[in-house]
Amino acid sequence: MQSEETTYQIYSPSSVLGLFSNALKINATINLIYLKGRYAYGGGKAYGNYYYDNLFSESDNISIGVRVSALFRTKIVNNEVYTLRGYIEKSIKNSSVELRFVVDEIIQQEEKAISEEELQRYELIQEKLEKGSTDLETVIRNKILKEEPIRIANIYGNNAIVQRDFAEGLDVSQKYFQISEYTCSITSSTSIAEKLKEVSKSEYDIIALVRGGGDRQSMETFNDITLSKLFINLPAVSVTAIGHTVDETLLDKLADKRFHLPHDYGAGLHAIVEKLLHEKSNSRALLIDEVKKDVSKQFTEQVKTLSEQLAKKTEEFQKLQELSSKQLLDTQKNFAEQQKQRQLEMDNYKKEISALYEKNLQSVINEKTASLKAGMESLQKENSKLTTEVQQSKGDYSKIIIAVIISLIIGFVLATLFK
């Protein structure tokens, strides 16, 4: 007797999912259909030239995923109501069916009626634009430069745990801030308003609403008109960091500074402090460099000026030396010429003196000779007279002797003169 072997079909998990995926076929998955709803952007990045967004029902927050081409995406405005044509694609992952609407054509964009609430929001935004925003970086910069702490009031939700994210973002810059933490029901506009009134009585530099995220429906709290009117008139720099990166609430638009996440809020403050410290460090370095440049420039200019002055003085000295040498040569030449002239004058004087001496001597001789001649003549006359007298008086011997003596004297004198 033969034993009969039992046979059965064995499936893998992927084959089971494939069977059910092929079995779930309805007209909406194989034919084009029309969908109408409020279009909401997704992550903001394209994958394979397609964007993955969401289409919400107008009456509630139920949504379906949307896959749209980059070309169609450029024609769609976020949060507007559209009628789209396309088909449903499905995929099964981990025993779950995921449906996605693939856009084939944009049929119509529904005109949006302006409600009284939207008009009030618009007026608040216009009021904020006219009032202007207080620059967060300027406030922090002025406080740090004055070496004053920046006082911050952070309002969190009850039982929130995002304080740690904020602290991690703030990092080492925490020492520049005095941070006070307040809590309230972050999903209640009334609770937030009461807390803002309480906090605004203190002299804080920054008042921030901080939330780590949540469902889209709870974000409507931050579009409340009454809360927004209070928020726009805060005496401090108003900041929002309420968790959603895609949606922008009315408070985000009215805030002086918006951060997407609590960590971004802390990191933003840290970045401002780091920038200021870096600028101060650079300013010191620049100041030192400028001082060095100024000193170097002044030193270079002084050296240049001294070099020019030295060159000028050297040139003047050389010119003076040349002039002095020339003057010395001229002086020596003039002195030599003067010496020569004086020598000539001395020679002329000597000649003149000699000639004058000879002339005077000759004149004296002539004068003496004439005088002697006159004396001789007189003696001769006397002699003749004496002779005559002698002859007349031979006996007068004394006269003869006197005549002889006088003759001898005259002879001696003449002999002396002509010696």
Disulfide bonds with the S-S distance in Angstrom:
none
